[in-house]
Amino acid sequence: MISFDARIPGRLQDWLTFKLGEGEALDLIGPTGSGKTSVLHAMAGLLGYEGSVRIDGLEIVDADRRSLAAKIGFVTDEPERQFVAYIVADEVAFTLENLGAEPDEIRAMALKALRDVGAEHLAWRPVGTLSSGEKVRVAIASAMAHGPDVLLLDNVAARLDPPTKRELEGLLEEVVRRGSSVIEARYERREGRDFVELAPNPPLPPEVEKPGGGPQILEVREIWFSYGRKMKHVLRGVSLGLGGGEVVAVMGRNGVGKTTLAKIMAGLLKPSSGEVKGRGCPVVYVPENPDPFFAGVTPEEDVALSLKISRTGGSPQKILELVGASWAISRPMYSLSIGTKKLVAMASALALNPCILILDEPAVGLDAYHKRLVANALKRAAGRGVAVIAVTHDVGFAVETASRALVLSDGRIVFEGRPDEVRVV
């Protein structure tokens, strides 16, 4: 049994109350910035609170770290921050080792946890070579390996392709059947699932028209890429053109090379063979984890630095308003959720005034309202002649934002056409 009857000063002002028994599941629902992540952090013993948060009658703030870790598995909305090991199997084994599992059983338990999430084939891969979706699978395996009583998930499905999301749903149903409790932070409620709503979603703003596109300004020719001489090619003969004034969605399953292609187009990776032509103007790349992108301590400072670099003038407040992040203008960057960080990174990228803008999963961590604001901002930028590439698993976001979609599979482009024609990614 886990019970929550508390508020979190500075994060969750209103008092929140709910209970969850063994073998039950609950969704925490609310828009970006509503406090879902803070509630999960409080339940995991990582954030202070006023009131009472208990697991099996034990007050969280009074529990020692070891006993709490044994009872709770937690996957944050930035799973790469949880990793401590170099190899995937060692990462999953880490919690088991710290909880005192029998040494001769640890490897088998770790491999079983990876097998349960469909990631056993990743066991001996370096963690740093994994795609975003693969990292989520590994993080879930690490959180589940010791059989916790409570599993906390912070919007983890947002980084997964649609087939993998369905696999995760089935896995969580099995976890609940086994008697564990599952609490998942999400933006929208699901049919048949109990939920607690932290705040209502605001009405959607009007949708901006898609621009018509313009002449080609970037060309990718026969790109091949591998992360090592003895490793499989991630990209195999990829060619494409990108016009100024268009938004192109790059889609496909986890691990097929979408991020690799984006980094090559941005000039951050050198292809094994092939070439990229046309990077004669400012190119800005925003990674899926935006933390390395930031140079400022607060959103205001970060956007101001971008404006200074581009010499375009303007107000950080107004640019942050375009993506719905002005409320966080003076907040420390480290205190923001992944969704809010995404919005700030988007604002800073636009303030740099690029001619080519490449974004990796710009919709991850965002509710429908903020997705609409981001889609509108990208279409407005394209209307000014900016070429936009958006790597995304979100089919709805692609349909609303992009005029063209490319689907990667096994290192090749297998589909090119309208986003609403994409059926399987």
Backbone hydrogen bonds in HBPLUS format (Angstrom, degrees):
<---DONOR---> <-ACCEPTOR-->    atom                        ^
c    i                          cat <-CA-CA->   ^        H-A-AA   ^      H-
h    n   atom  resd res      DA  || num        DHA   H-A  angle D-A-AA Bond
n    s   type  num  typ     dist DA aas  dist angle  dist       angle   num
A0056-ASP N   A0001-MET O   2.67 MM  55  5.06 172.0  1.68 162.9 165.9     1
A0002-ILE N   A0020-LEU O   2.89 MM  18  5.33 162.6  1.92 155.8 161.7     2
A0020-LEU N   A0002-ILE O   2.86 MM  18  5.33 147.6  1.97 158.7 167.1     3
A0003-SER N   A0054-ARG O   2.88 MM  51  5.26 157.0  1.94 143.9 150.9     4
A0054-ARG N   A0003-SER O   2.94 MM  51  5.26 154.3  2.01 145.0 153.4     5
A0004-PHE N   A0018-PHE O   2.84 MM  14  5.33 166.2  1.86 167.3 167.5     6
A0018-PHE N   A0004-PHE O   2.86 MM  14  5.33 148.6  1.96 146.7 154.6     7
A0005-ASP N   A0052-SER O   2.83 MM  47  5.21 154.5  1.89 169.3 174.8     8
A0052-SER N   A0005-ASP O   2.89 MM  47  5.21 170.4  1.90 133.2 136.3     9
A0006-ALA N   A0016-LEU O   3.04 MM  10  5.60 144.8  2.17 156.0 157.6    10
A0016-LEU N   A0006-ALA O   2.89 MM  10  5.60 170.9  1.90 150.1 152.3    11
A0007-ARG N   A0050-GLU O   2.94 MM  43  5.40 151.1  2.03 150.7 160.1    12
A0050-GLU N   A0007-ARG O   2.88 MM  43  5.40 173.9  1.89 164.8 166.5    13
A0008-ILE N   A0012-LEU O   2.88 MM   4  4.67 152.8  1.96 134.6 140.2    14
A0011-ARG N   A0008-ILE O   2.87 MM   3  5.38 160.9  1.91 140.3 144.6    15
A0012-LEU N   A0008-ILE O   2.67 MM   4  4.67 169.4  1.68 143.6 147.1    16
A0023-GLY N   A0179-GLY O   3.01 MM 156  3.90 125.8  2.31 102.2 100.7    17
A0182-VAL N   A0024-GLU O   3.05 MM 158  6.57 154.4  2.12 147.8 155.8    18
A0026-LEU N   A0182-VAL O   2.89 MM 156  6.37 152.1  1.96 160.1 168.7    19
A0184-GLU N   A0026-LEU O   2.97 MM 158  6.44 159.1  2.02 158.1 164.8    20
A0027-ASP N   A0194-ASP O   2.97 MM 167  6.35 156.8  2.02 141.9 148.8    21
A0196-VAL N   A0027-ASP O   2.89 MM 169  6.33 151.9  1.97 165.4 173.1    22
A0028-LEU N   A0184-GLU O   2.86 MM 156  6.04 159.9  1.90 137.8 143.8    23
A0186-ARG N   A0028-LEU O   2.87 MM 158  5.99 170.8  1.88 164.2 162.8    24
A0029-ILE N   A0196-VAL O   2.84 MM 167  5.98 171.9  1.85 153.6 156.5    25
A0198-LEU N   A0029-ILE O   2.72 MM 169  6.02 163.3  1.74 177.4 174.8    26
A0034-SER N   A0031-PRO O   3.14 MM   3  5.63 143.1  2.28 145.4 140.6    27
A0039-VAL N   A0035-GLY O   3.04 MM   4  6.32 152.5  2.12 151.5 158.2    28
A0040-LEU N   A0036-LYS O   3.18 MM   4  6.55 161.3  2.22 152.5 156.6    29
A0041-HIS N   A0037-THR O   2.95 MM   4  6.19 157.0  2.00 149.1 155.9    30
A0042-ALA N   A0038-SER O   2.93 MM   4  6.15 151.5  2.01 146.1 153.6    31
A0043-MET N   A0039-VAL O   3.04 MM   4  6.34 156.3  2.09 148.3 154.4    32
A0044-ALA N   A0040-LEU O   2.96 MM   4  6.19 137.4  2.14 142.3 154.3    33
A0046-LEU N   A0041-HIS O   2.78 MM   5  5.02 159.2  1.83 163.3 156.7    34
A0045-GLY N   A0042-ALA O   3.11 MM   3  5.14 159.1  2.15 103.1 109.0    35
A0060-ILE N   A0053-VAL O   2.85 MM   7  5.82 171.6  1.86 170.1 167.9    36
A0055-ILE N   A0058-LEU O   2.99 MM   3  5.24 155.0  2.06 138.8 142.6    37
A0058-LEU N   A0055-ILE O   2.97 MM   3  5.24 162.9  2.00 116.4 118.7    38
A0062-ASP N   A0059-GLU O   2.96 MM   3  5.38 143.3  2.10 110.1 121.2    39
A0063-ALA N   A0060-ILE O   3.16 MM   3  5.27 153.5  2.23 104.4 112.4    40
A0068-LEU N   A0064-ASP O   3.12 MM   4  6.31 156.9  2.18 155.1 162.3    41
A0069-ALA N   A0065-ARG O   2.89 MM   4  6.03 158.5  1.93 149.2 155.0    42
A0070-ALA N   A0066-ARG O   3.05 MM   4  6.30 142.9  2.20 142.9 152.8    43
A0071-LYS N   A0067-SER O   3.27 MM   4  6.47 138.1  2.46 136.2 145.6    44
A0071-LYS N   A0068-LEU O   3.12 MM   3  5.22 129.2  2.39  97.6 110.6    45
A0072-ILE N   A0068-LEU O   2.95 MM   4  6.06 145.9  2.07 154.0 163.2    46
A0149-ASP N   A0071-LYS O   2.84 MM  78  5.05 125.2  2.14 116.1 130.9    47
A0150-VAL N   A0071-LYS O   2.97 MM  79  6.28 155.8  2.03 163.0 169.6    48
A0073-GLY N   A0150-VAL O   2.85 MM  77  6.26 159.5  1.89 161.4 168.2    49
A0152-LEU N   A0073-GLY O   2.76 MM  79  6.10 168.2  1.77 164.5 167.5    50
A0075-VAL N   A0152-LEU O   2.92 MM  77  6.28 158.8  1.96 158.3 164.6    51
A0154-ASP N   A0075-VAL O   2.99 MM  79  6.20 154.3  2.06 165.4 173.7    52
A0081-ARG N   A0078-GLU O   2.97 MM   3  5.87 159.9  2.01 128.7 134.1    53
A0082-GLN N   A0079-PRO O   2.91 MM   3  5.37 158.1  1.96 115.2 122.4    54
A0127-VAL N   A0086-TYR O   2.74 MM  41  5.66 160.4  1.77 148.9 155.4    55
A0091-GLU N   A0087-ILE O   3.01 MM   4  6.32 145.3  2.13 149.5 160.4    56
A0088-VAL N   A0125-ARG O   3.05 MM  37  5.87 161.0  2.08 165.0 168.8    57
A0091-GLU N   A0088-VAL O   2.97 MM   3  5.02 120.2  2.34  97.3 113.1    58
A0092-VAL N   A0088-VAL O   3.08 MM   4  6.46 157.3  2.13 159.0 163.7    59
A0089-ALA N   A0123-ALA O   2.79 MM  34  4.74 146.1  1.91 155.1 143.9    60
A0093-ALA N   A0089-ALA O   3.01 MM   4  6.17 145.9  2.13 139.7 149.8    61
A0094-PHE N   A0090-ASP O   3.05 MM   4  6.03 123.8  2.37 137.2 149.3    62
A0094-PHE N   A0091-GLU O   3.28 MM   3  5.26 143.9  2.42  96.0 105.9    63
A0097-GLU N   A0093-ALA O   2.93 MM   4  6.16 156.8  1.98 159.3 165.9    64
A0098-ASN N   A0094-PHE O   3.05 MM   4  6.33 158.6  2.10 150.2 155.9    65
A0099-LEU N   A0095-THR O   2.95 MM   4  6.15 134.9  2.16 145.4 157.6    66
A0101-ALA N   A0096-LEU O   3.00 MM   5  5.40 170.9  2.01 159.0 156.1    67
A0100-GLY N   A0097-GLU O   3.18 MM   3  5.27 160.1  2.22 103.1 108.4    68
A0105-GLU N   A0102-GLU O   2.87 MM   3  5.34 157.9  1.92 119.3 126.8    69
A0106-ILE N   A0102-GLU O   3.19 MM   4  6.32 127.0  2.49 151.1 165.3    70
A0109-MET N   A0105-GLU O   2.99 MM   4  6.19 158.9  2.04 155.8 162.3    71
A0110-ALA N   A0106-ILE O   2.87 MM   4  6.07 157.9  1.92 155.4 161.5    72
A0111-LEU N   A0107-ARG O   2.94 MM   4  6.17 163.8  1.97 155.2 159.1    73
A0112-LYS N   A0108-ALA O   2.97 MM   4  6.12 151.2  2.05 142.8 150.9    74
A0113-ALA N   A0109-MET O   3.01 MM   4  6.24 157.1  2.07 145.3 151.1    75
A0114-LEU N   A0110-ALA O   3.05 MM   4  6.36 155.5  2.12 146.7 153.3    76
A0115-ARG N   A0111-LEU O   2.85 MM   4  6.05 151.4  1.93 143.2 151.9    77
A0116-ASP N   A0112-LYS O   2.86 MM   4  6.11 151.2  1.94 150.3 157.6    78
A0117-VAL N   A0114-LEU O   3.24 MM   3  5.40 134.8  2.45  98.0 109.4    79
A0119-ALA N   A0114-LEU O   2.72 MM   5  4.85 167.1  1.74 152.0 148.3    80
A0118-GLY N   A0115-ARG O   3.09 MM   3  4.99 164.3  2.11 105.9 109.3    81
A0122-LEU N   A0119-ALA O   2.95 MM   3  5.41 159.1  1.99 113.5 120.4    82
A0123-ALA N   A0120-GLU O   3.16 MM   3  5.38 168.7  2.18 114.0 116.7    83
A0125-ARG N   A0122-LEU O   2.98 MM   3  5.30 169.5  1.99 123.6 125.2    84
A0129-THR N   A0126-PRO O   3.05 MM   3  5.66 163.2  2.08 118.7 123.9    85
A0130-LEU N   A0127-VAL O   3.14 MM   3  5.62 169.3  2.15 119.5 122.5    86
A0135-LYS N   A0131-SER O   2.95 MM   4  6.21 150.1  2.04 149.6 157.8    87
A0136-VAL N   A0132-SER O   3.13 MM   4  6.49 146.7  2.24 144.2 153.0    88
A0137-ARG N   A0133-GLY O   3.17 MM   4  6.53 156.0  2.23 145.9 151.3    89
A0138-VAL N   A0134-GLU O   3.06 MM   4  6.36 161.7  2.10 149.8 154.2    90
A0139-ALA N   A0135-LYS O   2.88 MM   4  6.08 159.3  1.92 149.1 155.0    91
A0140-ILE N   A0136-VAL O   2.95 MM   4  6.18 156.1  2.01 151.7 157.6    92
A0141-ALA N   A0137-ARG O   2.95 MM   4  6.23 158.1  1.99 149.0 155.4    93
A0142-SER N   A0138-VAL O   2.90 MM   4  6.17 154.9  1.96 149.8 156.6    94
A0143-ALA N   A0139-ALA O   3.00 MM   4  6.23 151.9  2.08 143.2 150.6    95
A0144-MET N   A0140-ILE O   2.97 MM   4  6.12 137.9  2.15 145.5 156.6    96
A0145-ALA N   A0141-ALA O   2.95 MM   4  5.77 130.6  2.20 146.7 156.8    97
A0147-GLY N   A0144-MET O   2.95 MM   3  5.37 166.2  1.97 121.6 125.3    98
A0181-SER N   A0149-ASP O   2.85 MM  32  6.24 166.6  1.86 155.0 157.2    99
A0151-LEU N   A0181-SER O   2.77 MM  30  6.18 160.2  1.81 160.7 167.4   100
A0183-ILE N   A0151-LEU O   2.95 MM  32  6.33 163.2  1.98 161.5 166.3   101
A0153-LEU N   A0183-ILE O   2.95 MM  30  6.33 160.7  1.99 158.9 163.1   102
A0185-ALA N   A0153-LEU O   2.84 MM  32  6.28 161.5  1.88 166.2 171.7   103
A0155-ASN N   A0185-ALA O   3.02 MM  30  5.21 134.4  2.24 131.1 138.7   104
A0158-ALA N   A0155-ASN O   3.40 MM   3  5.94 156.2  2.47 111.1 116.9   105
A0159-ARG N   A0156-VAL O   3.35 MM   3  6.19 163.2  2.38 121.6 124.3   106
A0160-LEU N   A0157-ALA O   3.07 MM   3  5.29 165.7  2.09 113.9 118.1   107
A0164-THR N   A0161-ASP O   3.05 MM   3  5.43 115.6  2.48 110.3 125.6   108
A0165-LYS N   A0161-ASP O   2.93 MM   4  6.18 149.2  2.03 156.0 165.7   109
A0166-ARG N   A0162-PRO O   3.13 MM   4  6.43 153.8  2.20 150.7 156.3   110
A0167-GLU N   A0163-PRO O   3.07 MM   4  6.42 150.4  2.16 142.6 151.0   111
A0168-LEU N   A0164-THR O   2.88 MM   4  6.14 153.1  1.95 147.3 154.5   112
A0169-GLU N   A0165-LYS O   2.96 MM   4  6.28 153.6  2.03 147.7 154.4   113
A0170-GLY N   A0166-ARG O   3.16 MM   4  6.47 159.0  2.20 147.1 151.4   114
A0171-LEU N   A0167-GLU O   3.00 MM   4  6.28 152.8  2.07 146.4 154.3   115
A0172-LEU N   A0168-LEU O   2.90 MM   4  6.15 162.9  1.93 158.4 161.6   116
A0173-GLU N   A0169-GLU O   3.03 MM   4  6.27 151.9  2.11 146.3 154.0   117
A0174-GLU N   A0170-GLY O   3.15 MM   4  6.41 149.5  2.25 141.4 148.9   118
A0175-VAL N   A0171-LEU O   2.97 MM   4  6.32 149.9  2.06 146.2 155.2   119
A0176-VAL N   A0172-LEU O   2.98 MM   4  6.22 156.6  2.03 148.8 153.9   120
A0177-ARG N   A0173-GLU O   2.99 MM   4  6.23 154.8  2.05 142.6 149.9   121
A0178-ARG N   A0174-GLU O   3.06 MM   4  6.30 139.2  2.23 142.6 152.7   122
A0180-SER N   A0175-VAL O   3.30 MM   5  5.91 153.8  2.38 157.4 149.8   123
A0179-GLY N   A0176-VAL O   2.91 MM   3  5.23 157.5  1.96 109.5 116.9   124
A0193-ARG N   A0190-ARG O   3.24 MM   3  5.63 164.1  2.26 133.0 131.2   125
A0214-GLY N   A0244-GLY O   2.61 MM  30  4.98 106.7  2.14 151.8 172.6   126
A0244-GLY N   A0215-PRO O   2.95 MM  29  5.90 160.9  1.99 156.9 150.6   127
A0217-ILE N   A0242-LEU O   2.83 MM  25  6.08 166.5  1.85 155.7 155.7   128
A0218-LEU N   A0242-LEU O   3.18 MM  24  5.08 145.2  2.31 147.6 149.8   129
A0242-LEU N   A0218-LEU O   2.81 MM  24  5.08 152.0  1.89 157.5 157.4   130
A0219-GLU N   A0277-LYS O   2.79 MM  58  5.10 159.2  1.83 154.8 158.9   131
A0277-LYS N   A0219-GLU O   2.77 MM  58  5.10 164.7  1.79 155.5 159.5   132
A0220-VAL N   A0240-LEU O   2.76 MM  20  5.13 176.5  1.77 167.5 168.1   133
A0240-LEU N   A0220-VAL O   2.94 MM  20  5.13 148.5  2.04 130.1 137.5   134
A0221-ARG N   A0275-GLU O   2.85 MM  54  5.35 173.8  1.85 170.6 170.9   135
A0275-GLU N   A0221-ARG O   3.10 MM  54  5.35 152.8  2.18 141.0 149.2   136
A0223-ILE N   A0238-VAL O   2.85 MM  15  4.87 170.9  1.86 136.3 134.1   137
A0237-GLY N   A0223-ILE O   2.82 MM  14  4.82 115.9  2.23 118.9 133.2   138
A0238-VAL N   A0223-ILE O   2.99 MM  15  4.87 156.0  2.05 135.0 131.3   139
A0224-TRP N   A0273-SER O   3.04 MM  49  5.25 159.6  2.08 141.3 140.1   140
A0272-SER N   A0224-TRP O   2.76 MM  48  5.45 133.2  1.98 141.3 152.4   141
A0273-SER N   A0224-TRP O   3.34 MM  49  5.25 153.9  2.42 132.4 131.9   142
A0225-PHE N   A0235-LEU O   3.07 MM  10  5.05 154.9  2.14 131.0 129.2   143
A0234-VAL N   A0225-PHE O   2.69 MM   9  5.68 136.8  1.87 149.1 163.9   144
A0235-LEU N   A0225-PHE O   3.33 MM  10  5.05 162.7  2.36 131.8 136.4   145
A0231-MET N   A0228-GLY O   3.04 MM   3  5.06 161.2  2.08 107.3 113.0   146
A0236-ARG N   A0411-GLY O   2.76 MM 175  5.07 165.3  1.78 139.5 134.2   147
A0388-VAL N   A0246-GLU O   2.95 MM 142  6.21 178.9  1.95 166.5 166.1   148
A0403-SER N   A0247-VAL O   2.98 MM 156  5.85 152.9  2.06 151.4 155.0   149
A0248-VAL N   A0388-VAL O   2.84 MM 140  6.21 164.1  1.87 157.6 161.0   150
A0390-ALA N   A0248-VAL O   2.85 MM 142  6.18 164.7  1.88 161.1 163.9   151
A0249-ALA N   A0404-ARG O   2.88 MM 155  6.31 163.3  1.91 156.8 159.1   152
A0406-LEU N   A0249-ALA O   2.78 MM 157  6.19 157.4  1.83 166.1 173.3   153
A0250-VAL N   A0390-ALA O   2.91 MM 140  6.06 157.8  1.96 132.5 138.8   154
A0392-THR N   A0250-VAL O   3.06 MM 142  6.27 159.1  2.10 153.4 158.1   155
A0251-MET N   A0406-LEU O   2.71 MM 155  5.99 171.1  1.72 168.6 171.7   156
A0408-LEU N   A0251-MET O   2.86 MM 157  6.22 165.7  1.88 152.3 151.3   157
A0261-LEU N   A0257-GLY O   2.94 MM   4  6.10 160.4  1.98 149.8 154.4   158
A0262-ALA N   A0258-LYS O   3.01 MM   4  6.30 158.1  2.05 148.1 154.3   159
A0263-LYS N   A0259-THR O   2.92 MM   4  6.18 158.9  1.97 152.9 157.8   160
A0264-ILE N   A0260-THR O   2.99 MM   4  6.25 150.6  2.07 147.8 156.1   161
A0265-MET N   A0261-LEU O   2.96 MM   4  6.23 161.9  2.00 153.5 158.0   162
A0266-ALA N   A0262-ALA O   3.00 MM   4  6.24 141.2  2.15 140.8 151.8   163
A0268-LEU N   A0263-LYS O   2.79 MM   5  5.05 150.0  1.88 162.3 157.6   164
A0267-GLY N   A0264-ILE O   3.03 MM   3  5.03 150.9  2.11 100.4 109.6   165
A0355-CYS N   A0282-PRO O   2.94 MM  73  5.59 164.1  1.96 144.6 148.9   166
A0356-ILE N   A0282-PRO O   3.21 MM  74  6.53 150.2  2.31 158.6 159.8   167
A0284-VAL N   A0356-ILE O   2.96 MM  72  6.40 161.8  2.00 162.8 167.8   168
A0358-ILE N   A0284-VAL O   2.84 MM  74  6.15 172.0  1.85 168.4 170.7   169
A0286-VAL N   A0358-ILE O   2.85 MM  72  6.31 159.2  1.89 162.4 169.6   170
A0360-ASP N   A0286-VAL O   3.00 MM  74  6.23 160.5  2.04 176.2 176.2   171
A0293-PHE N   A0290-PRO O   2.81 MM   3  5.25 144.8  1.93 118.3 129.8   172
A0294-PHE N   A0291-ASP O   3.22 MM   3  5.68 152.2  2.30 113.8 120.3   173
A0333-MET N   A0297-VAL O   2.86 MM  36  5.76 159.5  1.91 167.4 161.8   174
A0302-ASP N   A0298-THR O   2.95 MM   4  6.18 160.0  1.99 157.2 163.3   175
A0303-VAL N   A0299-PRO O   2.97 MM   4  6.12 173.7  1.98 158.3 159.1   176
A0300-GLU N   A0329-ILE O   3.03 MM  29  5.06 153.5  2.10 148.1 142.1   177
A0304-ALA N   A0300-GLU O   2.99 MM   4  6.03 155.3  2.05 144.0 151.7   178
A0305-LEU N   A0301-GLU O   3.03 MM   4  6.21 149.3  2.13 142.7 149.8   179
A0306-SER N   A0302-ASP O   3.20 MM   4  6.55 151.7  2.28 143.8 151.1   180
A0307-LEU N   A0303-VAL O   2.96 MM   4  6.27 158.1  2.00 152.6 158.4   181
A0308-LYS N   A0304-ALA O   2.96 MM   4  6.18 147.5  2.07 142.3 151.4   182
A0309-ILE N   A0305-LEU O   2.98 MM   4  6.23 153.6  2.05 146.1 152.6   183
A0310-SER N   A0306-SER O   2.98 MM   4  6.22 162.9  2.01 152.9 157.0   184
A0311-ARG N   A0307-LEU O   2.87 MM   4  5.75 126.8  2.16 135.3 148.4   185
A0319-ILE N   A0315-SER O   3.13 MM   4  6.43 161.3  2.16 157.3 162.5   186
A0320-LEU N   A0316-PRO O   2.92 MM   4  6.04 162.0  1.95 153.0 157.9   187
A0321-GLU N   A0317-GLN O   2.97 MM   4  6.16 141.4  2.12 140.5 151.6   188
A0322-LEU N   A0318-LYS O   3.26 MM   4  6.56 137.2  2.46 137.9 147.1   189
A0322-LEU N   A0319-ILE O   3.18 MM   3  5.27 131.5  2.42  96.6 108.7   190
A0323-VAL N   A0320-LEU O   3.26 MM   3  5.60 139.1  2.43 104.1 113.5   191
A0325-ALA N   A0320-LEU O   2.88 MM   5  5.05 170.4  1.89 147.3 144.2   192
A0324-GLY N   A0321-GLU O   3.16 MM   3  4.82 158.0  2.21  97.0 103.7   193
A0328-ALA N   A0325-ALA O   3.10 MM   3  5.70 156.2  2.16 115.1 121.7   194
A0329-ILE N   A0326-SER O   3.17 MM   3  5.10 163.1  2.20 113.5 113.1   195
A0331-ARG N   A0328-ALA O   3.03 MM   3  5.18 158.4  2.07 112.5 119.4   196
A0335-SER N   A0332-PRO O   3.03 MM   3  5.56 152.3  2.10 114.5 122.6   197
A0336-LEU N   A0333-MET O   3.20 MM   3  5.62 168.6  2.21 115.8 119.4   198
A0341-LYS N   A0337-SER O   2.94 MM   4  6.21 159.8  1.98 154.4 160.8   199
A0342-LYS N   A0338-ILE O   2.96 MM   4  6.17 148.8  2.06 141.9 150.1   200
A0343-LEU N   A0339-GLY O   3.15 MM   4  6.53 151.4  2.24 143.6 150.5   201
A0344-VAL N   A0340-THR O   2.99 MM   4  6.32 158.5  2.04 152.3 157.8   202
A0345-ALA N   A0341-LYS O   2.85 MM   4  6.07 163.2  1.88 154.0 158.6   203
A0346-MET N   A0342-LYS O   2.94 MM   4  6.15 152.4  2.01 145.2 152.9   204
A0347-ALA N   A0343-LEU O   2.97 MM   4  6.26 157.3  2.02 147.1 152.8   205
A0348-SER N   A0344-VAL O   2.92 MM   4  6.20 162.1  1.95 154.7 159.2   206
A0349-ALA N   A0345-ALA O   2.88 MM   4  6.04 153.5  1.95 145.5 153.1   207
A0350-LEU N   A0346-MET O   2.97 MM   4  6.22 160.4  2.01 151.8 156.4   208
A0351-ALA N   A0347-ALA O   2.97 MM   4  6.18 149.8  2.07 143.9 152.8   209
A0352-LEU N   A0348-SER O   3.18 MM   4  6.44 125.9  2.49 136.9 149.2   210
A0352-LEU N   A0349-ALA O   3.17 MM   3  5.26 141.8  2.32  97.9 108.6   211
A0353-ASN N   A0350-LEU O   3.06 MM   3  5.45 160.5  2.10 111.2 117.4   212
A0387-ALA N   A0355-CYS O   2.89 MM  32  6.15 171.8  1.90 148.4 147.3   213
A0357-LEU N   A0387-ALA O   2.79 MM  30  6.17 164.4  1.82 164.6 169.9   214
A0389-ILE N   A0357-LEU O   2.87 MM  32  6.29 160.6  1.91 157.2 162.6   215
A0359-LEU N   A0389-ILE O   2.84 MM  30  6.18 166.5  1.86 161.9 165.6   216
A0391-VAL N   A0359-LEU O   2.86 MM  32  6.20 167.8  1.87 169.9 171.7   217
A0361-GLU N   A0391-VAL O   2.66 MM  30  5.20 141.6  1.80 134.5 147.5   218
A0364-VAL N   A0361-GLU O   3.34 MM   3  5.68 161.7  2.37 111.1 116.1   219
A0366-LEU N   A0363-ALA O   3.27 MM   3  5.64 146.5  2.39 139.4 134.5   220
A0371-LYS N   A0367-ASP O   2.91 MM   4  6.12 150.2  2.00 154.1 163.8   221
A0372-ARG N   A0368-ALA O   3.04 MM   4  6.21 154.5  2.11 144.0 149.8   222
A0373-LEU N   A0369-TYR O   3.13 MM   4  6.52 153.9  2.21 143.3 150.4   223
A0374-VAL N   A0370-HIS O   2.92 MM   4  6.12 161.1  1.96 146.9 151.6   224
A0375-ALA N   A0371-LYS O   2.81 MM   4  6.00 164.5  1.83 152.8 157.5   225
A0376-ASN N   A0372-ARG O   2.88 MM   4  6.05 161.5  1.92 149.7 154.8   226
A0377-ALA N   A0373-LEU O   2.93 MM   4  6.15 155.5  1.99 145.3 152.2   227
A0378-LEU N   A0374-VAL O   2.94 MM   4  6.19 157.7  1.99 154.2 159.6   228
A0379-LYS N   A0375-ALA O   3.00 MM   4  6.22 158.7  2.04 149.7 155.6   229
A0380-ARG N   A0376-ASN O   2.90 MM   4  6.10 152.5  1.97 147.9 155.7   230
A0381-ALA N   A0377-ALA O   2.98 MM   4  6.19 155.4  2.04 142.8 149.5   231
A0382-ALA N   A0378-LEU O   2.91 MM   4  6.18 156.9  1.96 146.9 153.2   232
A0383-GLY N   A0379-LYS O   2.86 MM   4  6.06 145.2  1.98 138.8 148.9   233
A0384-ARG N   A0381-ALA O   3.02 MM   3  5.19 142.5  2.16  99.8 110.9   234
A0386-VAL N   A0381-ALA O   3.13 MM   5  5.55 157.9  2.18 142.7 136.6   235
A0385-GLY N   A0382-ALA O   2.85 MM   3  5.02 159.5  1.90 110.2 115.1   236
A0398-ALA N   A0394-ASP O   2.99 MM   4  6.28 157.3  2.04 151.6 158.4   237
A0399-VAL N   A0395-VAL O   2.88 MM   4  6.13 160.8  1.92 155.0 159.7   238
A0400-GLU N   A0396-GLY O   3.06 MM   4  6.24 156.4  2.12 145.6 151.7   239
A0401-THR N   A0397-PHE O   2.95 MM   4  5.96 148.1  2.05 146.7 155.2   240
A0402-ALA N   A0398-ALA O   2.87 MM   4  5.33 156.3  1.93 140.7 148.6   241
A0405-ALA N   A0417-GLY O   2.71 MM  12  5.49 155.9  1.77 165.0 173.1   242
A0417-GLY N   A0405-ALA O   3.08 MM  12  5.49 156.1  2.14 149.0 156.5   243
A0407-VAL N   A0415-PHE O   2.99 MM   8  5.06 160.1  2.03 140.2 142.9   244
A0414-VAL N   A0407-VAL O   2.83 MM   7  5.78 158.6  1.88 165.9 173.3   245
A0409-SER N   A0412-ARG O   2.84 MM   3  5.46 153.8  1.91 154.4 163.1   246
A0412-ARG N   A0409-SER O   3.07 MM   3  5.46 163.7  2.10 114.8 120.0   247
A0421-GLU N   A0418-ARG O   2.97 MM   3  5.43 161.2  2.01 116.6 122.0   248
A0422-VAL N   A0419-PRO O   3.11 MM   3  5.48 165.3  2.13 112.6 117.3   249
